[in-house]
Amino acid sequence: MLVGYDKILELCTAFIEDNITSDFENVNLGLDFFCYPNTKEIFISVLAPATALDGFMENLLNRTDINDISTFTWSFLHEVGHCMTWSYLNERTINHCRNIKRKIDRGSIEPTVYYTLADEKMATDWALNFVKKNHRLVQRFDVNIMTEITNFYLKNEIELEG
């Protein structure tokens, strides 16, 4: 059993509840970052290879000059953004985004299209706006969460990439 992931989940949950909304279902550990926005359930990853998020970070950093926040925290806030903006999407848009994502997965559409989809763009916009308005708060969270993630790696003897 992995030691320390409960502290990571606690920090993420507390950050959401204390600074964003108390109307949140759950933060869980997953193999990748994803969410169920209609039920406000987020999955975070501390084991995904850093390269798995290269496209996301490239797209995000092309849209902001804020470069002192970790990939983990940006990814976490992007998933929160999905939950916070989901109600603004209509069913037609949700279905369109889902269909395009399936085509991307099958290789029939260029993967960079993913970041232009309404649901993805809205989630990233939400994260960008939240960080711009709360930069110091997010920086403090980022330092705390990255310390806990590093401790998690050390306690579980997981080798860090790069």
Secondary structure as a PSIPRED ss2 file (coil, helix, strand):
# PSIPRED VFORMAT (PSIPRED V4.0)

   1 M C   1.000  0.000  0.000
   2 L C   1.000  0.000  0.000
   3 V C   1.000  0.000  0.000
   4 G C   1.000  0.000  0.000
   5 Y H   0.000  1.000  0.000
   6 D H   0.000  1.000  0.000
   7 K H   0.000  1.000  0.000
   8 I H   0.000  1.000  0.000
   9 L H   0.000  1.000  0.000
  10 E H   0.000  1.000  0.000
  11 L H   0.000  1.000  0.000
  12 C H   0.000  1.000  0.000
  13 T H   0.000  1.000  0.000
  14 A H   0.000  1.000  0.000
  15 F H   0.000  1.000  0.000
  16 I H   0.000  1.000  0.000
  17 E H   0.000  1.000  0.000
  18 D H   0.000  1.000  0.000
  19 N H   0.000  1.000  0.000
  20 I C   1.000  0.000  0.000
  21 T C   1.000  0.000  0.000
  22 S C   1.000  0.000  0.000
  23 D C   1.000  0.000  0.000
  24 F C   1.000  0.000  0.000
  25 E C   1.000  0.000  0.000
  26 N E   0.000  0.000  1.000
  27 V E   0.000  0.000  1.000
  28 N E   0.000  0.000  1.000
  29 L E   0.000  0.000  1.000
  30 G C   1.000  0.000  0.000
  31 L C   1.000  0.000  0.000
  32 D C   1.000  0.000  0.000
  33 F C   1.000  0.000  0.000
  34 F E   0.000  0.000  1.000
  35 C E   0.000  0.000  1.000
  36 Y E   0.000  0.000  1.000
  37 P C   1.000  0.000  0.000
  38 N C   1.000  0.000  0.000
  39 T C   1.000  0.000  0.000
  40 K C   1.000  0.000  0.000
  41 E E   0.000  0.000  1.000
  42 I E   0.000  0.000  1.000
  43 F E   0.000  0.000  1.000
  44 I E   0.000  0.000  1.000
  45 S C   1.000  0.000  0.000
  46 V C   1.000  0.000  0.000
  47 L C   1.000  0.000  0.000
  48 A C   1.000  0.000  0.000
  49 P C   1.000  0.000  0.000
  50 A H   0.000  1.000  0.000
  51 T H   0.000  1.000  0.000
  52 A H   0.000  1.000  0.000
  53 L H   0.000  1.000  0.000
  54 D H   0.000  1.000  0.000
  55 G H   0.000  1.000  0.000
  56 F H   0.000  1.000  0.000
  57 M H   0.000  1.000  0.000
  58 E H   0.000  1.000  0.000
  59 N H   0.000  1.000  0.000
  60 L H   0.000  1.000  0.000
  61 L H   0.000  1.000  0.000
  62 N C   1.000  0.000  0.000
  63 R C   1.000  0.000  0.000
  64 T C   1.000  0.000  0.000
  65 D C   1.000  0.000  0.000
  66 I C   1.000  0.000  0.000
  67 N C   1.000  0.000  0.000
  68 D C   1.000  0.000  0.000
  69 I C   1.000  0.000  0.000
  70 S C   1.000  0.000  0.000
  71 T H   0.000  1.000  0.000
  72 F H   0.000  1.000  0.000
  73 T H   0.000  1.000  0.000
  74 W H   0.000  1.000  0.000
  75 S H   0.000  1.000  0.000
  76 F H   0.000  1.000  0.000
  77 L H   0.000  1.000  0.000
  78 H H   0.000  1.000  0.000
  79 E H   0.000  1.000  0.000
  80 V H   0.000  1.000  0.000
  81 G H   0.000  1.000  0.000
  82 H H   0.000  1.000  0.000
  83 C H   0.000  1.000  0.000
  84 M H   0.000  1.000  0.000
  85 T H   0.000  1.000  0.000
  86 W H   0.000  1.000  0.000
  87 S H   0.000  1.000  0.000
  88 Y H   0.000  1.000  0.000
  89 L C   1.000  0.000  0.000
  90 N C   1.000  0.000  0.000
  91 E H   0.000  1.000  0.000
  92 R H   0.000  1.000  0.000
  93 T H   0.000  1.000  0.000
  94 I H   0.000  1.000  0.000
  95 N H   0.000  1.000  0.000
  96 H H   0.000  1.000  0.000
  97 C H   0.000  1.000  0.000
  98 R H   0.000  1.000  0.000
  99 N H   0.000  1.000  0.000
 100 I H   0.000  1.000  0.000
 101 K H   0.000  1.000  0.000
 102 R H   0.000  1.000  0.000
 103 K H   0.000  1.000  0.000
 104 I H   0.000  1.000  0.000
 105 D H   0.000  1.000  0.000
 106 R H   0.000  1.000  0.000
 107 G C   1.000  0.000  0.000
 108 S C   1.000  0.000  0.000
 109 I C   1.000  0.000  0.000
 110 E C   1.000  0.000  0.000
 111 P H   0.000  1.000  0.000
 112 T H   0.000  1.000  0.000
 113 V H   0.000  1.000  0.000
 114 Y H   0.000  1.000  0.000
 115 Y H   0.000  1.000  0.000
 116 T H   0.000  1.000  0.000
 117 L C   1.000  0.000  0.000
 118 A H   0.000  1.000  0.000
 119 D H   0.000  1.000  0.000
 120 E H   0.000  1.000  0.000
 121 K H   0.000  1.000  0.000
 122 M H   0.000  1.000  0.000
 123 A H   0.000  1.000  0.000
 124 T H   0.000  1.000  0.000
 125 D H   0.000  1.000  0.000
 126 W H   0.000  1.000  0.000
 127 A H   0.000  1.000  0.000
 128 L H   0.000  1.000  0.000
 129 N H   0.000  1.000  0.000
 130 F H   0.000  1.000  0.000
 131 V H   0.000  1.000  0.000
 132 K H   0.000  1.000  0.000
 133 K H   0.000  1.000  0.000
 134 N C   1.000  0.000  0.000
 135 H H   0.000  1.000  0.000
 136 R H   0.000  1.000  0.000
 137 L H   0.000  1.000  0.000
 138 V H   0.000  1.000  0.000
 139 Q H   0.000  1.000  0.000
 140 R H   0.000  1.000  0.000
 141 F H   0.000  1.000  0.000
 142 D H   0.000  1.000  0.000
 143 V H   0.000  1.000  0.000
 144 N H   0.000  1.000  0.000
 145 I H   0.000  1.000  0.000
 146 M H   0.000  1.000  0.000
 147 T H   0.000  1.000  0.000
 148 E H   0.000  1.000  0.000
 149 I H   0.000  1.000  0.000
 150 T H   0.000  1.000  0.000
 151 N H   0.000  1.000  0.000
 152 F H   0.000  1.000  0.000
 153 Y H   0.000  1.000  0.000
 154 L H   0.000  1.000  0.000
 155 K H   0.000  1.000  0.000
 156 N C   1.000  0.000  0.000
 157 E C   1.000  0.000  0.000
 158 I C   1.000  0.000  0.000
 159 E C   1.000  0.000  0.000
 160 L C   1.000  0.000  0.000
 161 E C   1.000  0.000  0.000
 162 G C   1.000  0.000  0.000
